[in-house]
Amino acid sequence: MLTEKQFLTYLEDANESFSGWDFSFLSETGRVQNQLLSWSYGSMVMSLVHNAQSMLDMGTGGGEFLSKIKPYPQTVFATEAYLPNIPIAKKRLEPLGVKVVQIDDDSNLPFEDRGFDLIINRHESYSPKEVRRIISDHGVFLTQQAGGTDCSQINEHLGVPSNDEFIHWNLNYAIEELRDNHFKVNFSKEEFPIQRFYDIGALVYYLKAIPWQVPGFTIEQYIDKLHRIHQLIQSKGNFDVKQHRFIIKAEAI
């Protein structure tokens, strides 16, 4: 009886607000933990920012990351496609001198040719051809991506097929695309760290915040399968899934 009450209580986490790209509701309470990667995207960005004159952050979310990497180059722009994030990013970044630009088409960005000598991108889609157009010769493009098999065990447990549209998206494919668009890859790595959920509420919150993992997700539709995952967590102590991450540092040539 206690476990059923816990289950229903955890499901109430779906009503907790989520804004920008802030998972502190889960991470700061330790309800979700991620295995460490062998690289640090943030440290790599910091080492590049100091040598840049102009910079673009693609897919800034609510500006959480970008707001923490000052001092900035002389010119800094940020793009965001998710409408609810736009006012959050503007409120956080524009007082710092960052121009936030709303976009809806990766292949048609509102920037001049060769306008940036540093472009950073964390878990955001991009067009290699368009990135090459707006980056200066010998400019640096740094991207960390979630690969096509990311957290596929969630889909398996919920009985939902993974999105075949992105199954090809991995390090080798991304490298070939960049090379075909006149980039030289200077550093790359791919890993599959574990993401661990310690209660079903944390998983529900995550799925609400990441709607592309299980499109159209609702608690009501998946209540039985969520309950089975809850029982698994109660017996094992956690629910593990494999993330899919890769990073590329490339120079425009």
DACOR-V977111 format. One record per pair of residues at least 6 apart in sequence whose ideal C-beta (glycine too) atoms are under 7 Angstrom apart, sorted by the first residue. I is the first residue (numbers start at 1). J is the second residue. If there is no record, write none. Layout:
i = [I | I]
j = [J | J]
This chain:
i = [3 | 7 | 7 | 7 | 10 | 10 | 10 | 11 | 11 | 11 | 13 | 13 | 13 | 14 | 14 | 14 | 14 | 16 | 16 | 18 | 18 | 19 | 19 | 20 | 20 | 20 | 20 | 20 | 21 | 21 | 21 | 22 | 22 | 25 | 26 | 26 | 26 | 31 | 31 | 31 | 32 | 32 | 32 | 32 | 32 | 33 | 34 | 34 | 34 | 35 | 35 | 36 | 37 | 37 | 37 | 38 | 38 | 39 | 39 | 41 | 41 | 41 | 44 | 44 | 45 | 45 | 45 | 46 | 48 | 48 | 48 | 49 | 49 | 49 | 49 | 52 | 52 | 52 | 53 | 53 | 53 | 53 | 54 | 54 | 54 | 54 | 54 | 54 | 55 | 55 | 55 | 55 | 55 | 56 | 56 | 56 | 56 | 57 | 57 | 57 | 58 | 58 | 58 | 58 | 58 | 58 | 59 | 59 | 59 | 59 | 59 | 59 | 60 | 60 | 60 | 60 | 60 | 60 | 61 | 61 | 61 | 62 | 62 | 62 | 62 | 63 | 63 | 63 | 63 | 65 | 66 | 66 | 66 | 67 | 67 | 67 | 70 | 72 | 76 | 76 | 77 | 77 | 77 | 78 | 78 | 78 | 78 | 79 | 79 | 80 | 80 | 80 | 80 | 81 | 81 | 86 | 86 | 89 | 90 | 93 | 94 | 101 | 103 | 106 | 106 | 106 | 106 | 107 | 107 | 109 | 109 | 111 | 113 | 113 | 114 | 114 | 114 | 114 | 115 | 116 | 116 | 116 | 116 | 117 | 117 | 118 | 118 | 119 | 119 | 119 | 119 | 120 | 121 | 122 | 123 | 123 | 123 | 126 | 128 | 128 | 128 | 129 | 131 | 132 | 132 | 132 | 132 | 135 | 135 | 136 | 137 | 138 | 138 | 139 | 140 | 140 | 141 | 141 | 141 | 142 | 143 | 144 | 144 | 145 | 145 | 146 | 146 | 147 | 147 | 147 | 147 | 147 | 148 | 148 | 148 | 148 | 148 | 148 | 149 | 150 | 150 | 151 | 151 | 151 | 151 | 152 | 153 | 153 | 154 | 154 | 154 | 155 | 155 | 155 | 157 | 157 | 158 | 158 | 158 | 159 | 160 | 170 | 170 | 171 | 171 | 171 | 174 | 174 | 175 | 175 | 175 | 178 | 178 | 178 | 179 | 182 | 182 | 183 | 183 | 183 | 183 | 184 | 184 | 184 | 185 | 185 | 186 | 186 | 186 | 187 | 188 | 188 | 188 | 189 | 189 | 190 | 191 | 192 | 192 | 192 | 193 | 193 | 194 | 194 | 195 | 195 | 196 | 196 | 197 | 197 | 197 | 198 | 199 | 200 | 200 | 200 | 200 | 203 | 203 | 204 | 204 | 207 | 207 | 207 | 211 | 219 | 229 | 232 | 233]
j = [234 | 200 | 227 | 230 | 199 | 200 | 201 | 201 | 204 | 219 | 201 | 204 | 205 | 204 | 205 | 208 | 219 | 25 | 205 | 208 | 209 | 62 | 88 | 61 | 62 | 64 | 85 | 88 | 61 | 62 | 64 | 62 | 64 | 205 | 32 | 202 | 205 | 198 | 199 | 202 | 195 | 196 | 197 | 202 | 206 | 196 | 193 | 195 | 243 | 193 | 194 | 193 | 191 | 193 | 245 | 189 | 191 | 189 | 247 | 122 | 144 | 247 | 142 | 249 | 69 | 120 | 142 | 69 | 118 | 140 | 142 | 55 | 69 | 73 | 118 | 73 | 117 | 118 | 73 | 74 | 75 | 117 | 73 | 74 | 75 | 115 | 116 | 117 | 72 | 73 | 76 | 116 | 118 | 77 | 79 | 116 | 119 | 66 | 78 | 120 | 79 | 119 | 120 | 121 | 124 | 126 | 79 | 80 | 121 | 122 | 123 | 124 | 66 | 78 | 79 | 80 | 89 | 100 | 80 | 85 | 89 | 85 | 88 | 89 | 92 | 78 | 89 | 92 | 93 | 122 | 78 | 93 | 98 | 92 | 93 | 96 | 96 | 97 | 97 | 98 | 98 | 99 | 101 | 89 | 93 | 98 | 100 | 101 | 103 | 86 | 89 | 100 | 102 | 103 | 104 | 100 | 102 | 100 | 100 | 100 | 100 | 110 | 109 | 125 | 126 | 127 | 130 | 127 | 130 | 130 | 134 | 134 | 133 | 134 | 134 | 135 | 136 | 137 | 134 | 134 | 135 | 136 | 139 | 136 | 139 | 139 | 140 | 131 | 135 | 139 | 141 | 142 | 143 | 144 | 144 | 145 | 146 | 143 | 177 | 178 | 181 | 181 | 141 | 181 | 182 | 183 | 252 | 141 | 252 | 252 | 252 | 251 | 252 | 252 | 249 | 251 | 183 | 250 | 252 | 249 | 248 | 245 | 247 | 174 | 246 | 244 | 245 | 169 | 170 | 244 | 245 | 246 | 166 | 167 | 168 | 169 | 170 | 244 | 244 | 243 | 244 | 195 | 213 | 241 | 243 | 162 | 241 | 242 | 213 | 214 | 241 | 161 | 162 | 214 | 225 | 229 | 214 | 222 | 225 | 225 | 214 | 190 | 246 | 188 | 190 | 246 | 246 | 248 | 185 | 188 | 248 | 185 | 248 | 250 | 185 | 252 | 253 | 250 | 251 | 252 | 253 | 250 | 251 | 253 | 248 | 250 | 249 | 250 | 251 | 249 | 246 | 247 | 248 | 246 | 247 | 246 | 245 | 242 | 243 | 244 | 243 | 245 | 240 | 242 | 241 | 243 | 238 | 240 | 203 | 238 | 239 | 238 | 233 | 226 | 229 | 230 | 233 | 229 | 239 | 219 | 226 | 213 | 214 | 217 | 217 | 226 | 239 | 239 | 239]
